Amino acid sequence: MAVVDVINLQGKTVGQVELADAVFAAQVNPHLLHEAVRWYLAGERAGTHKTKGRGEVSGSGRKLWRQKGTGRARVGSIRSSIWRKGGTVHGPQRRSYEYRLPKKMVLGALRSALSAKLSDEKLTVVDGWKLDSHKTKEFRAALTKLDGETRTVLVVEGPGNRNLELASRNLEGVKVVAPAALQAYDVLRHGRVLLSQDTALHLGRSLGPEGAQPAEASSSENGGAEPAVSTRAAAPSTKKRQSKAAVRTKAKSSSKAKSPARAKSKSKAKPKGKGKEKE
């Protein structure tokens, strides 16, 4: 367990806290960090760029001159893409650049980012953000006592601290984010990360391997019963999709099936026909 000093808003050490090694002392994976940053920036793109195609630009659709006899190249419309003010071919259109990244990769990148900050001694644990006022001056003085040389600061604190939200929103380079919305991009982008003591312990539980499987831990405490999540994943579904050929075969066989009354009537009718033929 990594032991880190706990500092108050006056810049004095008031204690120590043990951080989870699985979260704050994990092996840094540069490739995973690259993929997480690329995924985050792709989701931030607006994707509102747009160019007009040939059918969207203004202009008459008539043929400008006859096909032959003028000596000039044949042309069909003034809205042609090779003409000035014509339509754009294969131009950018409105789209979303978002794509899915596995959750394990996102959490692994966040653990790598926090571990890199701690190894570089750019992660500080604060005992709490108890601000008496929502004024920016008081919050700026607290940041200067904690680390006055860093220009960009990321404060990770849970929701509900109204004074902290109001005091930090007017400072350039300072961002306050909730633990649930913490991203590896934010951790890497800011020079120093400030965590409250409760937030640091919460991240150690939620991002650790034991926090990823709460159902199994609770089941072991309740007499060793299997968790509901694992049973659903292990038990195969009883309903299987039938192919079209199987459905058609089943329908055909059901249509050919004879009722007992109909079969009985046919069996009675056969000997009568045979008797008449003999006569």
C-alpha positions in Angstrom: 0.0 0.0 0.0 1.3 3.4 -1.0 1.4 5.8 2.0 0.8 9.5 1.1 0.7 12.6 3.3 -2.6 14.3 3.9 -2.4 18.1 3.7 -4.9 20.7 4.8 -5.8 23.9 3.0 -3.1 25.8 4.9 -0.4 23.6 3.4 0.4 21.7 6.6 0.7 17.9 6.9 -2.1 16.6 9.2 -1.8 12.8 8.7 -1.2 10.0 6.3 -3.4 7.7 4.2 -2.8 4.4 2.5 -3.8 4.2 -1.2 -4.6 1.0 -3.0 -1.7 -0.3 -5.0 -4.0 -1.7 -7.7 -5.1 1.8 -8.5 -2.3 4.2 -7.6 0.7 1.9 -8.0 -0.3 0.0 -11.1 2.0 -0.5 -14.1 1.7 2.4 -16.6 0.5 1.3 -20.0 1.3 4.1 -22.6 -0.6 2.3 -25.4 -3.7 2.1 -23.2 -3.4 5.8 -22.3 -3.1 6.7 -26.0 -6.3 4.7 -26.9 -8.2 6.3 -24.0 -7.2 9.9 -25.0 -8.0 9.2 -28.6 -11.4 7.8 -27.7 -12.2 10.8 -25.4 -11.2 13.4 -28.0 -13.2 11.7 -30.7 -16.3 11.9 -28.5 -15.7 15.6 -28.0 -15.8 16.4 -31.7 -18.9 18.3 -32.7 -19.2 16.8 -36.2 -21.3 19.7 -37.5 -19.3 20.4 -40.6 -21.3 20.3 -43.9 -20.8 21.0 -47.5 -23.5 21.3 -50.2 -23.7 18.6 -52.9 -24.7 19.0 -56.5 -28.4 18.8 -55.7 -28.2 21.4 -52.9 -26.5 24.4 -54.5 -28.6 27.1 -56.1 -28.6 27.5 -59.9 -30.7 26.5 -62.9 -30.8 22.9 -64.0 -31.1 23.8 -67.7 -28.5 22.8 -70.3 -26.4 25.9 -70.9 -25.8 25.4 -74.7 -26.5 22.7 -77.2 -24.5 19.5 -77.2 -22.7 20.0 -80.6 -21.8 22.8 -82.9 -20.5 25.4 -80.5 -16.9 24.3 -80.3 -17.0 24.3 -76.6 -17.0 21.3 -74.2 -20.3 19.7 -73.6 -22.0 20.7 -70.3 -25.2 19.7 -68.7 -25.7 22.0 -65.7 -24.3 25.1 -64.1 -24.3 23.2 -60.7 -21.6 20.8 -61.9 -18.9 20.1 -59.4 -16.1 21.2 -61.8 -17.7 24.6 -62.1 -17.2 27.6 -59.8 -19.9 27.7 -57.1 -20.9 24.2 -58.1 -21.6 21.3 -55.7 -18.8 19.6 -53.7 -18.0 16.0 -54.4 -17.4 13.7 -51.4 -17.3 16.7 -49.1 -17.6 16.5 -45.3 -21.1 15.8 -44.0 -22.6 15.8 -40.5 -21.6 12.8 -38.5 -20.7 11.6 -35.1 -17.1 10.6 -34.4 -17.9 8.6 -31.2 -17.0 4.9 -31.0 -17.1 2.4 -28.3 -14.1 1.6 -26.1 -14.3 -1.4 -23.8 -14.9 -0.5 -20.2 -11.9 -2.5 -19.0 -9.7 -0.4 -21.2 -11.2 2.9 -19.9 -10.7 1.8 -16.3 -7.2 0.5 -17.0 -6.2 3.8 -18.6 -7.5 5.7 -15.6 -5.5 3.5 -13.2 -2.4 4.1 -15.4 -2.9 7.8 -15.3 -3.3 8.0 -11.5 -0.3 5.8 -11.0 1.8 8.0 -13.3 0.8 11.1 -11.4 1.7 9.5 -8.1 5.0 8.3 -9.3 5.8 11.8 -10.6 4.8 13.3 -7.2 2.1 15.3 -8.8 -0.8 13.9 -6.8 -1.8 15.5 -3.5 -4.3 14.3 -1.0 -6.2 17.0 0.9 -8.1 16.4 4.1 -11.2 18.2 2.8 -12.5 21.1 0.8 -14.3 23.0 3.6 -14.5 26.5 2.2 -16.2 29.2 4.3 -17.1 31.3 1.3 -17.8 30.9 -2.4 -15.3 33.7 -3.2 -12.6 32.9 -5.7 -9.9 34.7 -3.6 -10.1 32.3 -0.7 -9.9 29.3 -3.0 -7.0 30.8 -5.0 -5.1 31.3 -1.8 -5.6 27.7 -0.8 -4.3 26.5 -4.1 -1.2 28.7 -3.8 -0.4 27.1 -0.4 -0.9 23.6 -1.8 1.1 24.2 -5.0 1.6 27.7 -6.3 3.9 26.7 -9.2 1.4 24.5 -11.1 -0.7 26.4 -13.6 -3.3 23.6 -14.4 -5.0 21.9 -11.4 -7.6 19.1 -11.5 -9.7 18.9 -8.3 -11.6 15.6 -7.8 -14.4 16.0 -5.4 -17.9 14.6 -5.1 -21.0 16.6 -5.9 -22.7 18.8 -3.3 -19.8 21.2 -2.4 -21.4 24.4 -3.7 -18.8 26.7 -2.5 -16.1 24.8 -4.3 -18.0 24.8 -7.5 -18.6 28.5 -7.4 -15.1 29.4 -6.3 -13.3 27.4 -9.0 -15.4 28.1 -12.1 -13.8 31.5 -12.7 -10.2 30.3 -12.5 -8.3 29.6 -15.7 -6.6 26.1 -15.7 -8.6 24.8 -12.7 -11.2 22.1 -13.3 -13.4 20.4 -10.7 -14.7 17.0 -11.6 -16.7 14.3 -9.8 -15.1 10.9 -9.2 -17.7 9.2 -11.4 -16.9 11.5 -14.3 -13.1 11.3 -14.0 -11.3 10.5 -17.2 -7.7 9.6 -18.0 -7.5 12.6 -20.4 -8.3 15.1 -17.6 -5.6 13.5 -15.3 -2.9 13.7 -18.0 -3.9 17.2 -19.2 -3.5 18.9 -15.8 -0.2 19.4 -14.1 -1.4 18.4 -10.6 -4.2 16.3 -9.3 -5.8 17.2 -5.9 -7.9 14.5 -4.2 -9.8 14.7 -1.0 -9.1 11.9 1.5 -12.5 10.4 1.1 -12.3 10.6 -2.7 -8.9 8.9 -2.8 -10.3 6.0 -0.7 -13.4 5.8 -2.8 -11.4 5.6 -6.0 -9.2 2.8 -4.5 -12.4 0.8 -3.8 -14.3 1.5 -7.1 -11.4 1.1 -9.5 -9.7 -1.8 -7.8 -10.2 -5.4 -8.8 -12.4 -6.1 -5.7 -14.6 -3.2 -6.5 -15.3 -4.4 -10.0 -17.1 -7.5 -8.7 -19.3 -6.5 -5.8 -21.8 -9.3 -6.4 -19.2 -12.1 -5.8 -18.0 -10.5 -2.6 -21.5 -10.2 -1.2 -22.3 -13.8 -2.2 -19.3 -15.2 -0.3 -20.5 -13.4 2.8 -24.0 -14.9 2.5 -23.0 -18.5 2.9 -21.1 -19.1 -0.4 -24.2 -18.8 -2.7 -23.4 -18.1 -6.3 -24.0 -14.5 -7.4 -26.9 -13.7 -9.6 -24.7 -12.1 -12.3 -22.5 -15.2 -12.7 -25.4 -17.6 -12.9 -27.0 -15.6 -15.6 -23.8 -15.5 -17.6 -23.1 -19.3 -17.1 -26.6 -20.6 -17.7 -27.3 -20.8 -21.4 -30.6 -19.5 -22.7 -33.3 -22.1 -23.3 -34.9 -20.3 -26.2 -33.0 -20.9 -29.4 -33.8 -19.2 -32.7 -35.1 -21.6 -35.2 -34.1 -21.3 -38.8 -36.6 -20.6 -41.6 -36.1 -24.1 -43.0 -37.0 -25.7 -39.6 -40.1 -23.6 -39.3 -41.2 -24.4 -42.8 -40.7 -28.1 -42.1 -42.6 -28.0 -38.9 -45.5 -26.2 -40.5 -45.6 -28.6 -43.4 -45.6 -31.6 -41.1 -48.4 -30.1 -39.0 -50.5 -29.4 -42.1 -50.1 -33.1 -43.2 -51.1 -34.4 -39.8 -54.6 -36.0 -40.0 -57.1 -35.9 -37.3 -58.4 -39.2 -35.9 -62.0 -38.6 -37.1 -60.9 -37.8 -40.6 -58.6 -40.9 -40.7 -61.5 -43.1 -39.5 -63.9 -41.8 -42.1 -61.4 -42.5 -44.9 -60.8 -46.0 -43.6 -64.5 -46.7 -43.8 -64.9 -45.2 -47.2 -62.2 -47.4 -48.8 -63.8 -50.8 -48.4 -67.1 -49.4 -49.9 -65.2 -48.3 -53.0 -63.4 -51.7 -53.3 -66.7 -53.5 -53.0 -68.3 -51.6 -55.8 -65.3 -52.3 -58.0 -65.7 -56.0 -57.4 -69.3 -56.0 -58.2 
